[in-house]
Amino acid sequence: MKVLRKLFIAAALSIGGPALADSHVGHNWNGPYAGVGIGGRWVNADWDTKAIGDPLCCTDGITDQQSFDASGFRFNGYVGYSRVISGHMVVALEADIGIAVGGDESKGFIPGTVFGPPPGTPGDRTSVDTEWDGALLVRAGILIAPTTLAYVTGGLAFLDVDVSASCVAVGGNWCLADRRQSESDLKVGWTLGAGFEMLLRDNLYLRGEYRYSDYGSVDTTFFASAPADRVQTSVELESHTLSIGMVRRF
């Protein structure tokens, strides 16, 4: 991930330098485009166990809030359409989809239910798994040179997430019987970011982009059919994505 960040920073700093191509040839900011990118995605998943048992009441007060943060390489593709307005301003509509490798994190206990001494609750497990993400974006940018665009972007963000919990009915563990439950959801939130595009040759452009996304929370009551084992949770989700890639304009 450090290498990707260095590549992105180096490319961004080069915007202020000489253009990579003749500023009078080949640049085309009007019309459709498509591109691919590689980079990283950092997901912040904050698990909070609100209440447990029957009646729903107090957690252990120690392990109830846990971080399930995960990071991984992200590959993405996008299509869009842009137009030049007011001379140096470029606006665009864009759709992006990406998938990350290594977007899951797990723990060997159920947060908020560890009342005994270490090792806690052997056999119990919780996890947060994030796979693909997407966005519908509006972009607005300024041509700081005929072949170089700096822009901001924002819109709707989507994240596929799976939150799961399982427990084993052994002495000292939370559940009275073996249980497992998984909740899958497509979360819809918002995203904001910024980036640049720079002409390399003909209609081929170098692009770098950073975006922050907030997806709200996944609220779940695990094992609701067995009141004595219930675990009421909320997992707050946000992500940071960084990508660098190539754009082809048509």
Summary of the structure (lengths in Angstrom):
residues: 250
radius of gyration: 23.0
end to end distance: 31.9
largest distance: 75.8
contacts: 845
relative contact order: 0.23
helix: 7%
strand: 64%
